[in-house]
């Protein structure tokens, strides 16, 4: 009996020592987030001070035993009280998805059309594509449950597909895929073309890529710019694209930091490096966004497609095309997220965790504020079920009419 008691006593001491060490080494991430956001965000001091008090009160609920995912979720709920975009904490897997194009997903992009969930895009070599799914397939169920676009993009299991009045079951396992998207240029009939821009990543608009696009644009006189699903990216990448269709340098808008103490104005140079852009932003109250001089430019008609996933730099580009090229903006309302977010590591929460904080807002050339309302849409478009099932892009068809 004494031996058993000795073992129990030893375990109790070890358990107590573990918890004592855990308590001593614990750093509550909440106050770090509260103070970092308060010092960096573009909002007025009064609003920020009130929020900071709420944030610190909430921090008292966090213990050394609080799960990391729960802490991140709770912090994001408190950040949501400020009601601005580009203000969020991301765990390491989300950071990989955003910055490296890595994510655990099926590669299926689907939308509801007349109450049916229709596949409109499959990423090459993704689980969905390798399983045999096709553009235009209707997803009737996922694991015998009512499907939605988010589950179609991420969920593993049995997909019941309707294709040409037949129902076929496919087994799909989400995988950690790397999207190898590129800007695509497709020549259409009657000297028309469509350019699809999945994002404004810097490498999409390097010098050699710009030269290729410039050459292709010489062969067409009507252009559809497809910004559906484009969540933004690099400001200079967006300006480089605009420079291909705007025949002289123009100020398309400006980034404004209302809380910056010094009245310094700078111009964003033709430099794709993020660190260079952040350096200029860091020392300026206003940053002018001007297009760059090109040897040749596209002078034809332009129409732009946007949707609910079009955001940030993509919204800047769409609004600039409307204001300078009189390009109609077609589709569905864009996301209305046009603040400049700067990323900071949050090692206090966990390795690879980062926070994006909006430190500036964007005003277009015509002083239009995109944040919270989206671009100035000219016409709402709707997908047609029969056309989508036949592999016809309803929105592109309307844009070319």
N, C-alpha and C positions, 0 to 999 in steps of 0.2 A: 504493500500500500504506500509506504514511504517513497518507494521508487517512482510510482505513478504520480504522487504529489510533487516530487522533484521535477519530473518532466513537465507537468502542467505549469509549475511555477516558472520554469525556464521559458516555456512558450509564451506565458503571460508577459514576462519581462521583454522578450524579443518583440512581441506585438506592440507593447507600450513604447519601446525604443523606436520602432518603425514609425508609429504615429507621431511621436515627438519630433523625429527627424523630418517627417513630411510637413508638419506644421511650421517648423523652423525655416525650411527651404522654400515654402510656398510664397509665390508672388502673385497677388491678385491682379489679373490683367485688366479688369474693369476700369480702375482709376487711371491707368495708363491711356486707355482708349478715350476716356472722358476728357482728359487734359490735352491729349494730342489733337483730337477733333476740335476742341474749343480754340486752340491756338492757331489752327490752320484753315478752318472752313471760311468761306467767303461771306457768310451771313453777318448781320448787324450784331453788335456786342450785347444788347439787351436780350435778344432772342437766344443767343448762345449761352449767356450766363444762367438764364432760367433753365435751359436744357441741361447744363452742366450740373446743377443742383439735383435734378431728377436722376441723372446718370450716376452720380456718386451715391445717392440713396439706394439705387438698385444694386450697386456693387457690394453692398453689405450682405446680400443673399448668397454670394459665391463662397464656396469652401474649397479646401484642398481636394475634396472628393467629388466635386462637380465635374461631370463628363465634359470633355472638350467640345463635343458637338452641341451639347445643351448650352454651354457658355456662349459659343458663337451665335447660336440661334437667338439667345436672349439679348446679346449685345446688338444684333441686327434689328431686333424689335425696338430697342431703345433708339437706335440710330434712325429708324423709320419715323420717329416722332418729329424729326426736323423736316420731313417731307421734301427731300431733294434727291436727285439722281446721283449716281457715281459715289454714293456713300454706303459702303458695305464692307464687312469682313469676309474674306474668302479662305477656306481651308486649303491645304496643300494640293489636293486633287483638283479643286476648282482653279487654282492658280495655273496648274499645268494645262488645263483645258483652255484657259484664256490666252496664255502667253506662248504655249508650245503647240497648241492644236491637238493635245492629247486628251482623250476622254473615254470613259467606259460607256459605249453606246452601240446602237444597232446600225447607224448610218442612214436611217429612214427619216425623211422629212415629209410630214403629212398635214393636211388642212381639212377642216370640215367644209364640204360643199353639199348644199341641200340635205343636211343632216347625215351625210355619209363621209367617213374619214378616208380621203383619197391621198395616195402617195404621189407627190409631185416631184420628188427628187430622191435619188439614192447615191450615196457617196461611193466612189469606186473602191473595190476590194473590201468593203465593209461587210459585216455579218449579214445584213439584209440583202445586199447585192449578191454575195456568194451563195446565199440560200436559194436564190432564183426569183426574188420579188422583182416587180417591174413598175416603172412609172405608169400611173393610171390605175393600178390595183386598188381595190376598195378593201380596207381592213374592217371586217365585220366584228371580230372580237380578238382580245388578247388574253390568253389563259381563261377563256370562257367568260370574260368580263367585258363590259362596255369599254371600248377603246377611247383614248384621247391622244392628241399630238405629242404630249410630253412622254407618255408611256410608250408610244410607238418609237420614240427616239432613244429610249433607255432600257426598256423592259425585255428580259429574257423569257422564253417560253414558247407556247403554241400560238401562232397567228393564223386565224381563219380568214382567208382571202377570197374575195369574189372577183373573178376574171372572166369576162365574156359569158356571163350567166352561169358560170360554174364556180363551186366553192372548193377551195384547195387548202389543206392545212400545211403549214411550214413550221419547222422547229428552228428557232433563232436564239443564239446566245450572244448577248452583248459582250463586246470586247474592248480592250484599250486600244483604240485606233488613233492613228495620226492622220489628220486631214491634210491632203496634199492638194489644196485648192489653188487655182490660178485665175487670173482675170481671163475671161474667154471672149473671143470676138467671132461673131457668126454673121457672114454675109447672107442677106435674104434677097427676095425678088425686088426688081425695080430700083436698083441701086440703094437699097436700104440695108441696115445692119443693126445687130443688137450686141451691146457690150455688157457682159455680166461681171459685176464687181462684188465678190463675196465679202471682202473687207478691205480696208485701206492699210494693209500691212506694208511696211516700208519696202520690203524686198519685191513686192508686186510692182513698184514704181521706180525701180532702179533705172539708171541711165539707159541701159540696153533695152529694157522693157518699154520705156517711154518712146524710144526710137522705133521699135516695132509697131506700137499703136499708132504713132504719127504716120507711118507709111501706109498702114491699113486704112486709115481714115481718108486718105486721098482718093480712094476708089468708090466712096459712097456720098450721097447727098441727103440721106435721112438716117437718123440715128436714134435708137431706143437705148437709154441707159437704165439698166436693171439694177436697182439698189435694194431689192427685196432680201430680207434676212441679213443685211449688212449692218453690223453693230458698231461700225466706226473704225478707229485705228489712229494712224499717224497723221498729224495736221499737214505736214509738208507733202505727204503722199496724196492727200486730197487736193492740195493746191497744184501739184504737178499734173494731176488729171485735168483739173479745170483749165490749166494753161494750154492744154491741147485744143480746147474749143473756144477760148477767149483770146481774141487776136491782139491784145495788148495788155500789159500789166494793169490790174485793177485791184483795189482794196475790196475784198468780198465781205469783210467783217473784221471784228476785233475781239480779243480776249481781255476782259476787264476784271481786275482784282479790287473790289471796293474797299477792303480793309488794309490795303498796302499803304504804308505811311508816306512814301516818297512819290512825288509826281513825275515818274520816269516812263517815257514811251519808247518802245523799240519795235523793230520790224523783224518778222521771222525770216531768216535767210533760207536759201535753197539747200538745206542740209537735212538729210533724212534721219540723222542720229537723234534718238530720244533724249540722250543726255544733253545735247546742244540745245534742244528746244526747252528742256526743263531749266537749263542754266539761264536762258533769256527770260523765261517766265518768272524765275526766282528773284530776279533783280528789277522787274518792271511792274508798274501799275497797269499799263495797257500794252498789249502786243498787237500790232497791225498784221493782218493776214492778207498778203498780196500775191497775186499770181505772178508767174515768171515769164520772161520774154522767150518766145519760140520762133524758129525760122519760118515755120508754116503753121496754120491752124485750120480747124474744121469750121466751115462757114454755113453748113446746111442746117436743116430743121432738127430739133431735138425734142424728144419726149422722155419723161422720167417715170419709172415705176418704183413705188415705195409701199411698204406695208408696216404692220405693227411691230416688226423687229428691226426696222430701219432706225438707226440711232446715231447720235454723236457726230463724228466727222462726216458720215454719210448724209446726215440731215443738213450739215453745213453745205455740202456739195449740191444737194438737191435745191436748197433755197437759193444758192448763188446762180444756178442754172436758170431758175425762174426769174430772178431779178435782172440778170445780165443778158440772157439768151431768150427770154420770153418763153421758156420751155414749160409746157403744161405738166403739172405733177399729178400722176394718176395712180389709183390703187386704193389703199385704206390708210387711215391716219397713222402717221409715224409715231415713234415712241415718245418724243418730246424730252430727250435726255441730252441736253447740250451744255453741260458744265464740264470744266476741265478737272479731271481727277488725277491726283498724284498718289502714287503707291508707296506704302511704308511697311516694312516687316513688323510682325507682332510676335516676336519670339516668346513673349510672356504667355501667349496662348498655346503655342506649339511650333515646332519646326515647319517652315514653309508657309505658315499662315501670314496673310498680308491684308492690309486695309487700304481701300481707295477713298481719298478725301477730296471733295470738290473745293478747289481753292480759287476758282475764277468762273465767270459766266461768259457766254458768247452773245454778241449782238451782230446781226447781219449788216450789210451795207445800208439797207433801208431802215436800220434800227429795229428790225423784227427780232423778238425774243423767242427762240425756239423752245427753250426749257419749259416744260409743263404743258405745252400746247401742240408741239409738233410743227412740221412745215405747213405752208399755206397750200393745202390740197385743192386742185382744180376740179377733179371728178372722181367719184367713188366707183370702183370697178368690183364686179362679182365674178366668181368662177362658175363655169357651166359644167354640170356633172357629166353630161354626155361627151362634151369636148375633152374634159380631163381624162375620162376613161379611155378615150381614143388617143391619148397622148398629145392632145392639142393644148397649148398654153392659152387659156382664155384671155388673160390680161394682155399678153403680147399681141394676140389677134386684134383686140380692141385698140391697142396703141397704134397698130399699123393701118387701121381702117381710115 
